[in-house]
Amino acid sequence: MHSSSLVILFLSIASGRAVQPHANRALDCTRWYRNLTCFIEDRSIVSTSEEAVDHQPVTFPAQAAQLIIDSSVVFPFSVQLFAALGDATTFLTLKGGYVPVVAFRSDRLNALRIDHTKLHDFTVSPVENRNLNTLIVSGNPLAVLSPTIRYLTGLSILDLSNNELESVSLHCFESMGNLLVLDLSANRIARVDLLPTTRLPRLKNLWINQNRLRELNHFPAFAPQLHRVRLIENRWSCAWVQRVRAAIWVADVQVYGAEYVCPGKVDGGLCCYDERDAGDDGERAASRYQIVNVNSEPEEASVELVAQTTRPLAMPEQRHHGAAAVDRKPPHESRFMQSVWQLEATVKRIEAELNGGRQE
């Protein structure tokens, strides 16, 4: 039995999906959408080295501007597969299925999205890449972010939400001089590493809500152009909140979202917890807490923690991708396509903004 057939058999067992044995060949689109969007669905692709005896090169549709590989088994999505993408393909989405390993290298892609593919290993070839401006890796068991991500120096949008990251080093993002949006929400992040000199000079949107952070050092100084931030649903130290509240106001940073329920009290603002409230297991305790309105003007630089007596207006929900679903059938597909088109429009807008900035 050929090695590729053995790999396909193994992946069939590991992924729990029926994998066709005739995997590697010319891949045709199962359907087309507008803007030359090609879907390849329910396929299996095994990437082998070019030196393999039974190597059958994969070819993708050359005319597809946006390629969506949906509900497929790909192992691994290697640099060889990226090289096999058509010259016209600038948007690639890997959606669902089983794509646990991605080794990125492409001089043509502008946007890459990896959505719920059971990804646990994402690396970038150690060559500077200024073409990819949008990277979305979401809904995966990704626990460690490879430092090779620093080679993606052209990124404007980096969305790493809804994964299983436990720590992040902001040093890896310093090379991304055009980074405007950084979404680290809904992970398990308990530590963010950075130096006092770390700067993300153009960052405007930072979503770091729904994590396990007790403090975020040098915030918001590390992002001098920051406009919007989401902080809720963490384990913030009350001492940290007290230190940064005035800095947030002075920097004119808009804090989105508000927490109305902390242990034992309903109010508005940002929950924080005393040091003695967190046990060794890191779980929240209900004995002591404070709620801080970080958007209200501090009376002085060393402002005390305050508890609100009135319920503030909720901050508007804004995210840089996604859109309201269009009432079509099936609804989940309509929502996905809407997000793809939204992503395309966002990338074009950011490209225009960056190009305009360079001309000034």
N, C-alpha and C positions, 0 to 999 in steps of 0.2 A: 504494500500500500504506500502511495506517495506521501511525503511528509505533509503536504498541504491538506490531504484528505484526513490524516490523523489529527491535524490541528482543528479542522472543521468538526470532526467527531467530538473532540474535547470541548470545543466551544458550545456545541449543542447541549452537552451535559451541564457545563458551567453556567450557561445563560438561561437554560430552561426553555429555549426557543428552537423551533424546527429550522435547521440550517440546510440549505440546498447544497449538495456536494459539488455542483458545477459553479463554483463561486467566481473565480477569476476569469473575466472576459470583458468584452465591451459592455458597458452598463448603459442601458437605455432608460429614458425617463418613463415612469409609469403614468405620469400626467403632467400637464403644463398649466401654469397660472400666468397672470399678466406680468409684464416687465421681464419676460424671458425667465420666469421662475420654474425650475425643473425639480420635480419630486422623484427620488429613487427610494422605493419602499420595500420592506421585507426582503432584503437581500443579505447575502453574506459575502464579506470581502476579507480575505486573508492576505496580509502584506508580507511578502517574502523578499529576501535579498536578491539582487539581480544575478548573483552567482549561483543561486539554487538551480539544481538540475531540472526540476519540474516547474520552473518559473514561468508563469503566464502573466504578462503585464496587464494591469488594469487600465482601461481608458474610460474617461468620463465624457459626457456630451460636450462638445467643443463650443456650442453656441449658447450655452446656459449662462446668463449673467448672475443669477442666484441659484445655487444648488442646495437642495434640502434633502439630506439622507435621513430617512425617517424609519423608525422601528426596524433597524437593521443590526446585524452583528458585524463589527469591524475590529479586527485584532491583528496588529495594532494599527492605529491610523498614523502611519509613518511618514517620514520625509519623502519617501518614494510616492506615496499616495498624493501628497500635496503637490509634488512635481507633475503628477498625471492630470491635475485639474486643467480644464480648458483655458485657453488664453483669455477668453471673454469672462471667465468666472471671477467676480470680485467679492461676492458674498457667499459664505459657506455656513450652513447650519447642520449640526449633528443633533438629532432629536430622538429621544427614547431609545429603545433597543439596548444594545450592549457594546459600548465603546470605552473600555476601561483605561486604555493607554493612548495618549496623543503626544506625538513628537512633532512640534510645529516648525515648519520652514517654508515660507512662500514669499516670493517677490511681487506677487500680483494681488493677493487678497487685501481688501480694505476692511472687511468685517468677518469675524469668526464667532459663532455661537455654539456652545456645547451645553445642551439642555436635557437633564435627566437621562444620562447615558451610563450611569454607574462609573463615571470617571474617577480614578484614584491616583493617576499619575499624568501630570501635564508638564512637559518640558519644552524649551525653546532652543533651537540650534544657536551656538555661541557666535552669532554673526549679527551685527546691528541691523535691525529691521525698522525702517521708517515708513513703510507702506500701510501696515495694519494700524488703523486708527480706532477700531472698536473690537473689544474682546469681552464676551459674555460667557462666563462659566457658572452655571447655576443648577441647583438641585442635584448635586452629586456628593458622594462620600469622600470628597477631596479634603484631606486632613492637613496636608503640608503643602505650602506654596514654594515651588522651586525658585531659587535665586536667579535662575536663568531667565526669568520673566523680565529682568532688567534690560535685556537686549531688545525689547519691544519699545524703542524710543519714540515711535510715532503715535503712541496711543493717546486718544482724547477721552475715550470712555472705557473704563475698566470696571466691570460688574462681576464680583465674586460672591454674590449673595446666595443664601440658602445652601451652603455647603457645610463642611464639618471642620473648618479651619480653627485651630486652637491658639495660634499666635501669628502675628504678621510683623514683618520688618519694613518700615517705611523707606529704609535705605534703598530697597529694590526699586522704588518708584521715582527716585530722584533723577534718574536719567530720562524720565518722560517729561520733557520740558513743555509739552502741549496738553498734559493731562488736566481735563476740566471736571470730570465726574469720576468719583471713586465710591463704589458701593460694596461695603463689607458687611452688610446687615444679615441677620439671621444665620450666624455661624455659632461657634463655641469659643470665640476669641476671649482669652483672659489676659493677654499681654500684647502690647504694641511696642515694638522696639524702635527707637530713634535717638539721634544725638541732638544736643541743643542747637547745632548748626544745620540740622536737616530742614530742607525747604522743598515744598511742592509749589512752585512759584505761580502757576496759573490755575490751581485747583479752585473751583467755584462751588461744587456740591460734594458733600461728604455724608454718606449714610453709614452709620456705625451702630445703629440700634439693634436690639435683640441679640445681645452678646452677653459676656460674663465679665465685663470690664469694671474695675474699681477706680481706675484713673487713666487719664490719657495725657502723658507728659508733654509739656511744651505746646499745649493747645490753647488758643488757635494760632500761635506764633509760627508754627511750621507751614501754615497755609495762609500767606499774607493777603491773597485775593479771595478768600472764602466768603461766599454769600449765604449759603444755606447748609444746615447740618441737622441730622436726626440723631438724638442721643438716648431716647427712651428705651425702657426695658433692658437695662443693664444693672449692675450692682455697685453703682457709684458710691465712693466714699463721701460722706458729708464734708470732710475737710477739703477734698478735691473740689467739690462743687463750690464751696465757699471761696476757694482761691481763684477759680476761673470765671465766676459769674461777672465780675467787673470787666475782665478782659474780653468776654463775649460782647458786652455792651459797647465797650470802647471800639472794638473792631467792627461793629455794626453787622454782626452775624445774625441771621434769622434762624431761630431754633424752631424746627417743624415738629409738630406732634406734642401732646401733653398727656401725662399720666394722671388719671383721676382716682385711681384706687391704689393705695399703699396699705400695708398691714394695719387694720383697725381704723382706717379713716378714709373718707371720700373727699377729695379736694382736687385742685388742678396744679400742674407744674411738673417737676422732675423729682422722682423718688430718689432718696439717697439713704445710706445706712451707716451706722457707726461701726468702728472696727470690731467691737465686741459682738456685733450682730452676726458676723460671718463666722461659721465654724470651720473646722478643718476640712470638711467635705465641700465647702464653698456654697452651701445652701443658704438661702435667705432666712433670717430669723424675724419673728414678728414683734419682738419686745420693744425696739426703738427704731424710729425713722424720722425723717424730715421731708417735707415737700418744698421745693424751691422753684419760684418763678424766675427762670433765667432770662426772660425777655423784658422784665421790668427794670427801670433805671435804678442802679444802686445809688444810695445816698452818699456813699463815700467809697474809696477804693477797698478798704477792709470791711466789706459789708457783712452783716450777720445773716444767718439763714432765716428765712421768713416762711410763715405758713399762711396761705391765702384763705380768706374767708368767703370769697365769691368764686364761682366756677368761671374760668376764662373761656373765651371762644377757642375752639379747637383750631389748631393750625391746619391750613389746607394740605391735603394729601397731594403731593407732586412727586413724580418719578420721571426719570429721563427716558424710560422705554415703556412700551405697553400702551394700550388704548382701550376704550370701551368697546365691548363686543358688538359687532354688527349682527342683526337678527337674520341669520342665514342658517342653512342646514349643511352639515352638522355644526352646532354652536362651538364646540371646542376647536374645530378646524378653522372656523371663521375668526375666533379670537387669536389663534396662532398666526394666521395670515395677516391679520390686522397689525400684530406686533412686528411681523417681518417688514411690512410696508412702513410702519412707524420708524423702525430702525433705519431703513434706507433713507427716509426723509431726514432723520436726525443726523446721520453721517454726512449727508450733503450739506445740511445747514452748518455743521461744525467745520467742514472743509472750507466753506465760503467764509466763515468767521476767521479761520486761521489764515487763509489766503489774504483776506482784507487786512489782518493785523500785520502781515509781512510787508504789504505795500505801503503802509503808513510810515 
